[in-house]
């Protein structure tokens, strides 16, 4: 099985707490990606989108379930796919930090392995393109 890594670094003229809130809220994350996303299990922590929460990306029976593994307000979100998927050993990690200029920088990394040989390149390219397109929406979303 081949291993793939997507790494995206982006800087926004938006306060870090607003950028984090956009990524942390499952429904708003879906607006960012341009895909239907619904929280199907609440975290048992203070924030319902925190550790242990599960979101479904997709429509009806078609879709992926992702579970939040780490949740540090305004700093870090980690998640993994926990449903049947064309990829395995998936980990998504989004780090948030302030720049010296008062902007917000994110480092969004996704690592995974393909299940079916040679499909990882297509999955990787599609994911990266979708995320990059969504990141352009960050300054416009409330």
N, C-alpha and C positions, 0 to 999 in steps of 0.2 A: 504494500500500500504506500502510495506517495503522500508526503506531508506538504501542506500549503500554509503560507502565512500572508495575511493582508495587514498592512500597516499604513494608517492614514493619520497624518498630523495636520491639524487645522487650527487657525486662530480666529477669534470672533471679537467684535467690539460690543459684546454683550456681557453683563456681569456673570460671574461663574455660577452663582446660585440659580440664576435663570436658565443657563445652559444645562446645568445638572438636572434641574426640575423637568426640563423638556425630555431628556433622555430617561429619567427615572420613572416618569408616569407612562405606563404601558400604552394608554390610548394616544397620548400626545406623541409618543415614540412612533406609533403607527402613522400619524399625520406626517411626521418627519420623513418616514420611509415611503409614504404614499401607498401603504398597504393596510388592510384591516388587522388591527391588533386588539385583543381583548384579554384583560386579566381574568383568568379562570380559577385562580386560587390566591387568596390573600396571604401575605406574610403574617406570622404570629408576632412580629415586632411592631414597633411604633408606627412605621410607615407601611401601609398595605402593599406597596410595591417593593419592599425590602427582601432580605434573605428568605428564601423558601417560597416566594411568590412565583406563580407560573403564569406565563402569557401564551396565548395562541396567536400565531401569525398565519392568516389565511382565511378562507371561507369554507363553511360547512365541514365535511369530513376531510377536506384537503387542507393541509396546513401543518405547521411545526409547533411543537410545544417547547418553550424555553424556560428554564428555572434559574432564578437569581441565586448565585452562590456567595457573592460578597457585595456589601452595600455600605459604603462609607459616605455619608452626606457631603455633597459638594466636592468629593475627591475621587471616588472609585465605584464602578459597577462591574461585576463579573457575572457571566451567565453561561449556561451550556444548553445544548439541545437535549431534551429528555424524551423525545418521541422517535418513532421510526423515521429515518432520514437517509438521504443519499450520501451522507458524510458521517464520520465517527470521530471520537476523541476531540470534539469541538470545544473551544473555549473562546468566548468573546470578552474582551477587557477594554473598558473605557476609563481613562484617567483624565482628570480635570485639574488644571492649575492656573494660577494667575501669572501673567507676564509682568516684567518690570514696567511696561508701558500701560498697565492697568487693563489689559485685554484678558480674554480667557483662551487658553490653549487646551485642546484635547489631543490625546493620543489614543486612537481606536485600533486595537489589534485583534485579529481573529486568526486562530490556528485550527487546523482540522486535517483529517486524512480522508481520502476518498474510499468508498466502499467498492464501487465498480471502477476498475482500472481506467485511467485516462479521463474520467469525468471531472476530476478535481479542478482542472484548468478552467473548464466552463463554469463550474460553480464559483470558483474564486473570482473570475472576471465579472460574472453577473452580480455577485455580492458587492464587490468593490465599486462597480459602476452605480448600483442602487444607493449605496451609502454616500458616495461622493455627491450624487444628485440631491440626496436628502439634506446633506450638510449645507447646501446652498440656501435651504429654506430656514435655517436656524435664525438669522436676524429678523425674518418676517413673522415668525410664530410668536404668539403671546407667551 
